[in-house]
Amino acid sequence: MIAEQTLTEHYYRVRLHSEAICRGLETEDYVVQPVADVSPPKWHLGHTTWFWETFVLVPNVPNYRIFHEDFSFVFNSYYETVGKRVLRTDRGNMSRPTVAGVYAYRAYVDEQMSRYLDTTELSPDLYALIELGLNHEQQHQELLITDIKYILGHNPLLPSIAMPVHEHQAQRSGQPILIDEGVYTVGYQAPDGHKAGLFHFDNEEGSHKVYLNKTTLAGNLVTNEEYLAFINSGGYQNFRYWLSDGWAWVKSNTIQAPLYWHQVDGEWWQYTFDGLKPVDLEAPVCHVSHYEADAYARWKGQRLPTEFEWEVAAVHSGAQQFNWGLRWEWTNSAYLPYPGFITAEGAVGEYNGKFMSGQMVLRGASVATPEGHSRPTYRNFFQSDKRWQFTGIRLVTQ
């Protein structure tokens, strides 16, 4: 929980980081949307501002004057409660509002928020909403980084850009994590001495017991060198390693390697924020789909962990031994509600619960995750074919 006397400072620190991520962009970069999953950077900057205006300022500041009457239509993402919105696929078609107009919008809302936070005694519910807003913006900061990489990584020039991300860090030496057979408690639990608890999303609530068999998880993530062996062995040409949907995805999209990998004169290169570079063999493999992670595990004669095995390993071993945080790690768990999950009333209730279908859980964090925005109970989720996030592979070895 953020100390109230530092709330305004924390608000500005989060808001400024969003803009810092975009500092190296050219104006033209702000508007591009190569695929539906990737939103233009301009849209992210506007949407995170719309969140503060719509959910905090409009309902709570008497006579608040909205910045522009059309911005709710332009920057609403998926909140049916709030009203109509631009189709997700059309976000890249908007040359207006301009980039300068979006930054003016941010400045206006930030000034109003600063005044509000400095002069208002917040109720517990409003405080919780502001914490949610800060974490919501941090989620979009990671999306900003991954969307910018997709935009520039599909530019024929493969340009470099300064980014606050060190993509290809070598791993520390992790140790295999043994989970003894037994019953474990999973899900968010307030730490001792924190009656109100620390921030967490609603999909982490509902701590409950699960039974786990004796299991060993690898202490390290699969590296590029290890994954290259799968490629060289014909892994993308052998249907026996693939789920049916995964094999159809490979064939229909002519998938031959992780996203951003390019074969040049018989050698593998990968696009990075520093431009096109030889594949770093020691770095954890990145930008793989759940289909690819599962196929690699089958090729090795192993499997992916469940989200509960992952959480128990992380909680009971510690980050140093388990070595997590470089890549979001695919699990074999479908994204489903925990026992007792309740969807909140109003627009906030649309945040997580409505997506609990057809998606797989990822655990951990990545090099693009903002500082302070990760914990062992965090449940990220995407469809099985998605790989533009910094996603990687950890195996159950036995």
C-alpha positions, 0 to 999 in steps of 0.5 A, a space after each residue: 500500500 502506498 503511503 498517502 503522503 507520497 501518493 501524488 509523487 508516486 502518481 507522477 513517477 508512474 505517469 512520467 515513465 510512460 512518456 519516458 518509454 516513448 522518448 525515442 519515437 518519431 512522430 510517425 511511430 506513434 500512430 502505427 498498428 501493424 496487427 490488431 493486438 498491437 495498439 499505437 503508442 499514441 493510443 496507450 498514452 491517451 487510454 491511460 489518461 482517459 482512465 484517470 479522467 473517466 473513473 476518478 475525476 469525472 465522478 469525484 470532482 464537482 463541475 469537472 470539465 472534460 478535456 474533449 467530448 470525443 476522447 471517451 469514444 477514442 480511448 475507451 478500450 473494452 469497457 461496455 459500461 462506459 459506452 461506445 468506442 472505436 473498434 480495436 482494429 481501427 486504432 491505427 487509423 486515427 491521425 487525429 487527435 494528434 500526438 501533440 494533442 494527446 500530450 496536451 491531454 495528459 498534461 491537463 489531466 495530470 494537473 487536475 489529478 495533482 490538485 485532487 490528490 493534494 486536497 482530498 481525503 480519500 475513502 478506502 474505495 477511492 484509494 483502492 481505485 487509484 492504486 488500480 489506476 497506477 497498476 493499470 498504467 504499469 500494465 500499459 507501460 509493458 504493452 507500450 514496450 512490446 508494441 513499439 518493438 512489434 511496430 519497429 520489428 516489422 519495419 523493413 529497416 529494422 531500426 534501433 531505438 533507445 529503450 529502458 529495457 535490457 532485453 537479453 540478460 544472461 541468467 543467474 545460475 538457478 537450481 532445480 526446485 523440488 516440490 514435495 507431494 502434498 497440499 499447498 495454499 495458492 492465491 493472494 494472501 495478505 502478509 503478516 502485519 498488513 491488515 488491509 493487504 498489499 495491491 493485487 488484482 481481483 483474479 489473484 484473490 480466493 486463496 485455496 488449497 491444491 494437491 500437488 504431486 512430487 515435481 521438479 521444476 528447472 531452475 533456469 529458463 530454456 535458452 536460445 541455444 537449447 531452443 535452436 537445437 529444437 529448430 535444427 532437429 526439425 521441430 517445426 516440421 514434425 507434427 508429433 510435437 504439436 497440439 492440433 491447434 498448434 500444428 494448424 497455426 504453424 502450417 497456416 502461418 509458416 512458423 519456423 522460429 520465434 518471433 523476430 528471428 531471421 535466417 541470414 546466410 544460414 545464420 540466425 539473427 534476431 531483431 532487438 531494440 539495438 537493431 538486428 543482432 546475432 541470436 544470443 545463445 546464452 539468453 533465455 529464448 523469448 517471444 514464443 507462443 504457448 504452442 511453441 513452448 508446449 511443443 518444445 517441452 514434448 520434444 524434450 520428453 517433459 512438460 510445462 508446469 501448472 500455474 500452481 506448481 510455478 507459484 509454489 516453487 516461487 514462494 517456497 524457494 525464493 526468486 534467487 534460487 528459482 531465477 524468475 523475472 526475465 520472461 513471462 513463463 507459459 504454464 499449462 493452466 487455463 485462465 479460470 476464476 479461483 473459488 469464490 471469485 466475484 466480479 465487481 460492480 460497474 466498469 471495474 468489474 470488466 477488468 479481468 473476469 470477462 476474459 476467463 475463456 480461451 486463454 492460458 496463464 503466464 507467471 512471473 514477470 519480464 524485462 519489460 515489467 515495471 519495477 514493483 509490478 510483479 509478485 508470485 501470485 500475479 496471473 498474466 494471460 494470453 491466447 496460445 498463439 500470442 508471442 509479441 510479449 517477452 514470453 519464455 519457457 521453463 520445464 518440469 524436469 520430472 
